[in-house]
Amino acid sequence: MLRPERMSRVSVTGSKRVMDDAIEAVHDLNVVHVTDYDGGWEGFAPGNPTEGADQAAEKLVTVRSLKSILDVDEEDAGPARIVSDEELETELEEVRERVNELDDRRDEIDAELRSVGERIDVIEPFVDLGIDLDLLSGYENLSVAVGTGDETAVKRELGDTVGVEHFETFTGDGDALAVFVYPAVDLSDALVSARFSAVEIPDIETVREIGDGDAVDPEAYVDALRQRRRELESELSNVEGELDQVRVEVSGFLLAAEERLAIEVQKREAPLSFATTENAFVAEGWIPTARFVDLVEGLQDAVGDHVEVEELERADYDGEGHATGREEVGGGAPGGEPTATDGGLAGDASERSSELRSDGGAATTTEVRSDGGPASDTGERSPELRSDGGDRPMAGGEPPVVQDNPGPAKPFEALVEVINRPKYSELDPTVIVFLTFPVFFGFMIGDLGYGLLYMTIGWLLYTRFESDIISSLGGVALWAGGFTALFGVLYGEIFGLHQLGEIVWPSGSPPLHKGLSPEYADYALGWLVISLLAGVVHLTVGWIFDFYENLDHGVADAVYESGSWLLMMFGLWAWIFAGAFGSAPGLLYGSNSVFNGNPFSFGFTGFGAPLVEIAGLQAPLVGFLGLAVFAVGLVLLVYGEPVEGVEFLNVLVNVLSYTRLAAVLLAKAGMAFVVNLLFFGVWVEQTGHGAAWHFGVGGMPSEAGVTFHGAEVANIMFPGLVHGGIAAALLGLVVLVVGHLLVLALGITSAGLQAVRLEYVEFFGKFYEGGGEAYSPFGYERSHITED
């Protein structure tokens, strides 16, 4: 649970003659995380893809391209089907030709539509001018420019331009401006100075081709272009309709073909990860230890004794994340004959031998070296497969991680992986996050109505989405919503209203209060202290995890790096709860302690007697002992990690950070209170414990001083929109709905983020690094193809 599944490094050694059958068997089992050969063994080379790999890969690219063009997704899948080799050759080619033809036509229409749209944009100024296009070009002695600009500025600049004898300007209803200048001169400098933005005058021959014969009227030209655009849009709609029809017809085939080809490419390219010689291969990988027997039996059923399966080692959980644990493990056969006692491939060569024949046929004897080397593969006694000596794995790296959490905690793996997947050598904090995050969240929101809504949202996310991430977030929301509803019942609140307590609890008052109302203000202080204690407990778990992990480096390192922080935290807070020489707030100790009936009746008044006097200071003995323990922890920390000594106040600051739990609790309660205040109104009753606030759910008193529902009304805080007439009530209804939706949303962005922050920053920061490799077994979960 706190550790990932135990993993074993395994080796499969055999003749190339049976390599394809072995790959098929391992792929069907879908349990081996294959490691890539790094080229480190003398006499070995990475394998080559088997015949047909390139063709299968090309077809897979084609299928995925067609899926992209047709926008095929998993929702378009039909029932699982068989995809034959003949279908991959004939039907795939037919679909490719048909789809590519339609796609090319669609691209052509899109390109022409863009061109037509650009022409319409260009011609708009000429329509505004209302001048026939043939009058704007074809002159030898006139310069003509059309564009937009300030007519007065253009005239001024043209009047000052050398060589211009005469000019005329024409404007339309908009910003369009046409300029005619005699004699023909270069107008670029003058027009730029006048901030004139010129547009290109359309080619008259093109206009006549698009338009109606000799028509040169720009409006007629635009009409012709718009007609052409409508024709193209109609054609495009037809083409897209045909593509939709094709998608409906072939989506099931494409999804099944993709799955079939992906599996085929996986299998054919598998030898790229192997170490091979001319006649033999060696494959290594990681497998959950509990599944090793399944691997042995699966390969034995497929190829018999033609391959040898070895469990090289069972990975330990060491501090460096390497597989250093070496145990005597059962090996190559279900009978459990020992095959590895030192982490190598097998035991002494004289005890185990079964050479692979040089022709790649069935194995008769393969000599396995006592230092972990595998067998020979050529001749009667070819050079050993591992000539590099020792039991060196074919690739480095720590084992992949298979998180081993109970079902209810599984969704919280997504929250952990936001930081990173835990390393194989690390403790997995998922269960702790599962136990604390929903409690933190529910405590801060604490409302039955909001909780039920969060649970509804979580259920929809959990059941309606195929994405693992979204589904996991839905599971988290379900748990968080459940605890929000639970705390809501304890607080007696539903959508910020307190009537729930009167209904659920026989006494008419819930056992807990948020402390927003002056009558229960002591609870607000109480929650601050509860938040501090929650922080101490949460951080303690984090440093205990760190202590346990550091034990791999020795007890001394664990004490210096982790135990020191625990001593400092316990010592400092024991001193604070003993009064801190009178400087601690009264809510922590003494007769006014929150645990001495203010509001919790635990009778705890802090660490008191016996009192002692040291160096002129009189204080409880526990306080002096706490300071001594803190000092010991600080010395150990500085001795072990001098640099961390500057952060010794973290034991105070980190715990104080948890007061955000109480702060968000009051903030969210205040927001919901304001929303209900505006709609229902609030009247105030004075009690012996302070002012009691009552929502005007059952009506609103007319004025202060009257008796209402058996209580004297001290004042009316706000009469409530619902009591102010129809118009005010309708406005109040909008405020009520929108306000509570806003509180619901801010509950995620404030309570959710604050709870996550406490997990990531305060808790994870004590022991967690992450960076583990995901377990990715060689195989495929079939969903679109079947062999039956």
Backbone hydrogen bonds, N-H to C=O, Kabsch-Sander energy under -0.5 kcal/mol:
donor,donor_aa,acceptor,acceptor_aa,energy
5,E,402,V,-2.8
8,S,287,I,-2.9
9,R,313,E,-2.5
10,V,8,S,-0.6
10,V,285,G,-2.9
11,S,310,E,-2.5
12,V,283,A,-3.0
13,T,11,S,-0.5
13,T,308,E,-2.6
14,G,281,F,-2.1
15,S,306,H,-1.1
16,K,279,N,-2.6
18,V,15,S,-1.4
19,M,16,K,-1.1
22,A,18,V,-2.4
23,I,19,M,-2.8
24,E,20,D,-2.3
25,A,21,D,-2.2
26,V,22,A,-2.6
27,H,23,I,-2.6
28,D,24,E,-2.1
29,L,25,A,-1.7
30,N,26,V,-1.8
30,N,778,F,-0.5
31,V,26,V,-0.5
33,H,31,V,-0.6
33,H,286,W,-3.4
34,V,32,V,-1.1
35,T,284,E,-2.2
37,Y,273,S,-0.8
38,D,394,M,-2.6
44,F,41,W,-1.5
45,A,276,T,-2.0
47,G,271,P,-1.2
47,G,274,F,-1.3
50,T,268,R,-2.2
53,A,50,T,-1.6
56,A,52,G,-2.2
57,A,53,A,-2.5
58,E,54,D,-2.4
59,K,55,Q,-2.2
60,L,56,A,-2.2
61,V,57,A,-2.3
62,T,58,E,-2.2
63,V,59,K,-2.7
64,R,60,L,-2.4
65,S,61,V,-2.2
66,L,62,T,-2.5
67,K,63,V,-2.5
68,S,64,R,-2.0
69,I,65,S,-2.4
70,L,66,L,-2.5
71,D,67,K,-0.9
72,V,67,K,-2.3
76,D,73,D,-2.0
77,A,74,E,-1.6
81,R,784,H,-2.0
84,S,82,I,-0.6
88,L,84,S,-1.7
89,E,85,D,-1.3
90,T,86,E,-3.0
92,L,87,E,-2.0
94,E,90,T,-2.2
95,V,91,E,-2.8
96,R,92,L,-2.5
97,E,93,E,-2.4
98,R,94,E,-2.3
99,V,95,V,-3.0
100,N,96,R,-2.6
101,E,97,E,-2.0
102,L,98,R,-1.9
103,D,99,V,-2.9
104,D,100,N,-2.7
105,R,101,E,-2.1
106,R,102,L,-2.4
107,D,103,D,-2.4
108,E,104,D,-2.3
109,I,105,R,-2.5
110,D,106,R,-2.7
111,A,107,D,-2.5
112,E,108,E,-2.4
113,L,109,I,-2.8
114,R,110,D,-2.2
115,S,111,A,-2.0
116,V,112,E,-2.7
117,G,113,L,-2.6
118,E,114,R,-2.3
119,R,115,S,-2.1
120,I,116,V,-2.4
121,D,117,G,-2.2
122,V,118,E,-2.2
123,I,119,R,-2.3
124,E,120,I,-1.1
126,F,123,I,-0.7
127,V,123,I,-1.8
128,D,124,E,-2.1
129,L,125,P,-1.8
130,G,126,F,-2.0
131,I,126,F,-0.7
133,L,216,V,-2.6
135,L,132,D,-1.5
136,L,133,L,-1.6
143,S,181,V,-2.4
145,A,179,V,-2.0
146,V,199,V,-0.5
147,G,177,L,-2.3
148,T,197,S,-2.1
149,G,175,D,-0.8
150,D,194,A,-0.6
151,E,149,G,-0.7
154,V,150,D,-2.3
155,K,151,E,-2.6
156,R,152,T,-2.2
157,E,153,A,-2.3
158,L,154,V,-2.7
159,G,155,K,-2.3
160,D,156,R,-1.1
161,T,158,L,-0.9
164,V,161,T,-1.4
165,E,163,G,-0.7
165,E,182,Y,-2.0
166,H,182,Y,-2.4
168,E,180,F,-2.5
170,F,178,A,-2.5
172,G,176,A,-1.3
173,D,128,D,-0.8
177,L,147,G,-2.6
178,A,170,F,-3.1
179,V,145,A,-2.9
180,F,168,E,-3.0
181,V,143,S,-2.4
182,Y,166,H,-3.5
187,L,185,V,-0.8
191,L,187,L,-2.8
192,V,188,S,-2.1
193,S,189,D,-2.2
194,A,190,A,-1.2
195,R,192,V,-1.8
196,F,191,L,-2.6
197,S,148,T,-3.0
197,S,195,R,-0.5
198,A,196,F,-0.8
199,V,146,V,-3.1
207,V,203,D,-2.0
208,R,204,I,-2.1
209,E,205,E,-1.8
210,I,206,T,-2.4
211,G,207,V,-3.4
213,G,211,G,-1.0
215,A,212,D,-1.6
221,Y,217,D,-2.2
222,V,218,P,-2.5
223,D,219,E,-2.4
224,A,220,A,-2.3
225,L,221,Y,-2.3
226,R,222,V,-2.9
227,Q,223,D,-2.2
228,R,224,A,-2.2
229,R,225,L,-2.4
230,R,226,R,-2.3
231,E,227,Q,-2.2
232,L,228,R,-2.6
233,E,229,R,-2.7
234,S,230,R,-2.0
235,E,231,E,-2.4
236,L,232,L,-2.9
237,S,233,E,-2.3
238,N,234,S,-2.0
239,V,235,E,-2.6
240,E,236,L,-2.9
241,G,237,S,-2.1
242,E,238,N,-2.3
243,L,239,V,-2.4
244,D,240,E,-2.4
245,Q,241,G,-2.1
246,V,242,E,-2.6
247,R,243,L,-2.6
248,V,244,D,-2.3
249,E,245,Q,-2.0
250,V,246,V,-2.7
251,S,247,R,-2.0
254,L,250,V,-2.8
255,L,251,S,-2.5
256,A,252,G,-2.1
257,A,253,F,-3.0
258,E,254,L,-2.7
259,E,255,L,-2.0
260,R,256,A,-2.6
261,L,257,A,-2.8
262,A,258,E,-2.8
263,I,259,E,-2.1
264,E,260,R,-2.0
265,V,261,L,-3.0
266,Q,262,A,-2.3
267,K,263,I,-2.3
268,R,264,E,-2.7
269,E,265,V,-2.2
270,A,266,Q,-0.6
270,A,267,K,-0.8
272,L,269,E,-1.5
273,S,270,A,-2.3
274,F,271,P,-1.6
275,A,282,V,-2.7
276,T,45,A,-2.7
276,T,274,F,-0.5
277,T,280,A,-2.3
281,F,14,G,-2.4
282,V,275,A,-2.6
283,A,12,V,-2.5
285,G,10,V,-1.8
286,W,33,H,-2.5
287,I,8,S,-2.2
289,T,6,R,-2.6
291,R,288,P,-2.5
292,F,289,T,-1.6
295,L,291,R,-1.7
296,V,292,F,-2.3
297,E,293,V,-2.7
298,G,294,D,-2.5
299,L,295,L,-2.4
300,Q,296,V,-2.4
301,D,297,E,-2.4
302,A,298,G,-1.4
303,V,299,L,-3.1
304,G,299,L,-0.6
304,G,300,Q,-1.6
306,H,303,V,-1.6
307,V,304,G,-0.6
308,E,13,T,-3.3
310,E,11,S,-2.8
310,E,308,E,-0.5
312,L,9,R,-2.1
312,L,310,E,-0.9
313,E,9,R,-1.3
314,R,325,G,-0.5
315,A,7,M,-2.6
315,A,313,E,-0.6
318,D,316,D,-0.8
318,D,322,H,-0.7
321,G,318,D,-1.4
324,T,322,H,-1.7
327,E,325,G,-0.5
329,V,327,E,-0.6
329,V,340,A,-1.4
331,G,337,E,-1.8
336,G,333,A,-2.3
339,T,329,V,-1.3
340,A,329,V,-0.8
345,L,372,G,-0.6
351,E,348,D,-1.1
352,R,348,D,-1.6
354,S,365,T,-0.5
355,E,365,T,-4.1
356,L,376,S,-1.0
360,G,357,R,-1.9
364,T,355,E,-2.5
365,T,354,S,-0.6
365,T,355,E,-2.1
366,T,354,S,-9.9
368,V,352,R,-1.2
369,R,367,E,-0.5
369,R,373,G,-1.1
369,R,374,P,-0.6
372,G,369,R,-1.5
382,S,378,T,-0.8
385,L,375,A,-1.3
387,S,42,E,-0.7
387,S,385,L,-0.8
392,R,389,G,-0.6
401,V,773,E,-3.2
402,V,400,P,-0.5
403,Q,401,V,-0.6
405,N,403,Q,-0.7
409,A,406,P,-1.2
410,K,406,P,-0.8
410,K,407,G,-1.2
412,F,409,A,-1.4
413,E,410,K,-2.0
414,A,411,P,-1.2
416,V,412,F,-1.7
417,E,413,E,-2.5
418,V,414,A,-0.7
418,V,415,L,-0.6
419,I,415,L,-0.6
419,I,416,V,-1.2
420,N,416,V,-1.9
426,E,423,K,-1.1
428,D,2,L,-3.6
431,V,428,D,-0.5
433,V,429,P,-2.5
434,F,430,T,-2.6
435,L,431,V,-1.9
436,T,432,I,-1.6
437,F,433,V,-2.5
440,F,436,T,-2.9
441,F,437,F,-2.7
442,G,438,P,-3.0
443,F,439,V,-2.6
444,M,440,F,-1.9
445,I,441,F,-2.0
446,G,442,G,-2.0
447,D,484,T,-0.6
448,L,493,E,-2.4
451,G,447,D,-2.5
452,L,448,L,-2.3
453,L,449,G,-1.8
454,Y,450,Y,-2.7
455,M,451,G,-2.3
456,T,452,L,-2.0
457,I,453,L,-2.6
458,G,454,Y,-2.6
459,W,455,M,-2.5
460,L,456,T,-2.2
461,L,457,I,-2.4
462,Y,458,G,-2.6
463,T,459,W,-2.1
464,R,460,L,-2.4
465,F,461,L,-0.8
471,S,467,S,-2.6
472,S,468,D,-2.4
473,L,469,I,-2.4
474,G,470,I,-2.0
475,G,471,S,-1.9
476,V,472,S,-2.3
477,A,473,L,-2.5
478,L,474,G,-2.1
479,W,475,G,-1.9
480,A,476,V,-2.9
481,G,477,A,-2.9
482,G,478,L,-2.2
483,F,479,W,-2.2
484,T,480,A,-2.0
485,A,481,G,-2.4
486,L,482,G,-2.2
487,F,483,F,-2.7
488,G,484,T,-1.9
489,V,485,A,-2.0
490,L,486,L,-1.9
491,Y,487,F,-2.8
492,G,488,G,-1.1
493,E,488,G,-2.5
494,I,497,L,-1.9
497,L,494,I,-1.7
501,G,492,G,-1.4
501,G,498,H,-1.1
502,E,498,H,-0.7
503,I,499,Q,-1.3
504,V,500,L,-2.9
505,W,501,G,-1.7
508,G,505,W,-2.0
512,L,490,L,-1.8
519,E,691,A,-1.6
520,Y,517,S,-1.6
521,A,518,P,-1.5
523,Y,520,Y,-1.6
524,A,520,Y,-0.6
524,A,521,A,-0.8
525,L,521,A,-1.1
526,G,522,D,-2.3
527,W,523,Y,-2.8
528,L,524,A,-1.2
529,V,525,L,-1.6
530,I,526,G,-2.5
531,S,527,W,-2.5
532,L,528,L,-1.7
533,L,529,V,-2.3
534,A,530,I,-2.5
535,G,531,S,-2.1
536,V,532,L,-2.1
537,V,533,L,-2.4
538,H,534,A,-2.7
539,L,535,G,-2.8
540,T,536,V,-2.0
541,V,537,V,-2.0
542,G,538,H,-1.8
543,W,539,L,-2.6
544,I,540,T,-2.4
545,F,541,V,-2.4
546,D,542,G,-2.1
547,F,543,W,-2.6
548,Y,544,I,-2.5
549,E,545,F,-2.4
550,N,546,D,-2.3
551,L,547,F,-0.8
551,L,548,Y,-0.8
552,D,549,E,-1.3
553,H,550,N,-1.7
554,G,551,L,-1.3
558,A,554,G,-2.0
559,V,555,V,-2.4
560,Y,556,A,-2.7
561,E,557,D,-2.9
562,S,558,A,-2.0
563,G,558,A,-2.4
564,S,559,V,-2.0
566,L,562,S,-1.7
567,L,563,G,-2.5
568,M,564,S,-2.4
569,M,565,W,-2.7
570,F,566,L,-2.7
571,G,567,L,-2.5
572,L,568,M,-2.7
573,W,569,M,-2.3
574,A,570,F,-1.9
575,W,571,G,-2.0
576,I,572,L,-2.0
577,F,573,W,-2.4
578,A,574,A,-0.7
579,G,576,I,-1.8
580,A,575,W,-2.3
582,G,579,G,-0.6
583,S,579,G,-0.5
583,S,580,A,-1.5
584,A,579,G,-2.2
588,L,585,P,-1.9
589,Y,585,P,-0.7
590,G,605,T,-3.6
593,S,590,G,-1.7
594,V,587,L,-2.2
596,N,593,S,-2.0
597,G,600,F,-3.1
598,N,593,S,-0.7
598,N,600,F,-0.6
600,F,594,V,-2.4
601,S,599,P,-0.5
602,F,595,F,-1.3
602,F,600,F,-1.6
603,G,595,F,-1.2
604,F,595,F,-1.6
605,T,603,G,-0.6
605,T,606,G,-0.5
607,F,577,F,-1.7
608,G,606,G,-0.8
612,V,619,A,-2.7
614,I,617,L,-2.8
617,L,614,I,-2.2
618,Q,616,G,-0.5
619,A,612,V,-2.5
619,A,617,L,-0.5
621,L,610,P,-2.9
623,G,620,P,-0.6
624,F,620,P,-1.4
625,L,621,L,-2.8
626,G,622,V,-2.7
627,L,623,G,-2.1
628,A,624,F,-2.2
629,V,625,L,-2.7
630,F,626,G,-2.6
631,A,627,L,-2.5
632,V,628,A,-2.4
633,G,629,V,-2.5
634,L,630,F,-2.4
635,V,631,A,-2.5
636,L,632,V,-2.5
637,L,633,G,-2.4
638,V,634,L,-2.7
639,Y,635,V,-2.5
640,G,636,L,-2.4
641,E,637,L,-3.5
644,E,641,E,-1.1
645,G,641,E,-0.5
645,G,642,P,-1.3
646,V,643,V,-1.1
647,E,644,E,-1.8
648,F,645,G,-1.4
650,N,647,E,-2.3
651,V,648,F,-1.2
652,L,649,L,-1.6
653,V,649,L,-2.7
654,N,650,N,-2.7
656,L,652,L,-2.3
657,S,653,V,-1.6
658,Y,655,V,-1.7
659,T,656,L,-2.0
660,R,657,S,-1.4
661,L,658,Y,-2.0
663,A,659,T,-2.1
664,V,660,R,-2.6
665,L,661,L,-1.9
666,L,662,A,-2.2
667,A,663,A,-2.3
668,K,664,V,-2.9
669,A,665,L,-2.0
670,G,666,L,-2.5
671,M,667,A,-2.1
672,A,668,K,-2.3
673,F,669,A,-2.3
674,V,670,G,-2.2
675,V,671,M,-2.0
676,N,672,A,-2.2
677,L,673,F,-2.7
678,L,674,V,-2.3
679,F,675,V,-1.5
680,F,676,N,-2.8
681,G,676,N,-1.1
681,G,677,L,-0.9
682,V,718,F,-1.9
683,W,694,H,-2.6
684,V,715,N,-3.0
685,E,692,A,-2.7
687,T,685,E,-0.5
687,T,690,G,-1.6
690,G,687,T,-1.4
692,A,685,E,-3.9
694,H,683,W,-2.5
696,G,681,G,-2.5
697,V,695,F,-1.5
698,G,695,F,-0.5
699,G,696,G,-1.0
705,G,713,V,-3.3
706,V,703,E,-1.0
708,F,706,V,-0.5
708,F,711,A,-3.5
711,A,708,F,-1.4
713,V,706,V,-3.0
714,A,684,V,-3.2
714,A,712,E,-0.7
715,N,684,V,-0.9
717,M,682,V,-1.7
717,M,715,N,-0.6
718,F,682,V,-1.5
721,L,678,L,-2.8
722,V,679,F,-2.5
723,H,720,G,-1.0
724,G,721,L,-1.9
729,A,725,G,-2.4
730,L,726,I,-2.6
731,L,727,A,-2.2
732,G,728,A,-2.7
733,L,729,A,-2.2
734,V,730,L,-1.7
735,V,731,L,-2.3
736,L,732,G,-2.8
737,V,733,L,-2.5
738,V,734,V,-2.6
739,G,735,V,-2.4
740,H,736,L,-2.1
741,L,737,V,-2.1
742,L,738,V,-2.2
743,V,739,G,-2.3
744,L,740,H,-2.5
745,A,741,L,-2.4
746,L,742,L,-2.9
747,G,743,V,-1.6
748,I,744,L,-0.8
748,I,745,A,-0.9
749,T,745,A,-1.7
750,S,746,L,-2.2
751,A,746,L,-0.6
752,G,747,G,-1.7
753,L,748,I,-0.9
754,Q,750,S,-2.7
755,A,751,A,-2.3
756,V,752,G,-2.4
757,R,753,L,-2.6
758,L,754,Q,-2.1
759,E,755,A,-1.6
760,Y,756,V,-3.1
761,V,757,R,-2.9
762,E,757,R,-0.9
763,F,758,L,-2.1
764,F,759,E,-3.2
766,K,763,F,-1.7
767,F,764,F,-1.3
768,Y,764,F,-2.9
771,G,421,R,-2.0
772,G,421,R,-2.8
775,Y,401,V,-1.2
776,S,774,A,-0.6
778,F,32,V,-3.4
779,G,777,P,-0.9
782,R,780,Y,-1.0
786,T,81,R,-1.7
